[in-house]
Amino acid sequence: MPTTPPPADGARSAAVVNAAIRALSGGRVHWSPEALAELARLREEWQRAVEQERELGLAA
């Protein structure tokens, strides 16, 4: 599997952000307002990463 270089702007890859979402949400039953805000932020970051990877031809 080829390795993809990190984006020049320092953004994280969709896979890395997805792992952060999974770590945040794994097994969680109760969500504080802060945790929900972090989840929303991560989801936005993931969307941007997926779009950028598609534009670069890196997405499967």
Order of alpha helices (4+ residues) and beta strands (2+ residues): alpha-alpha
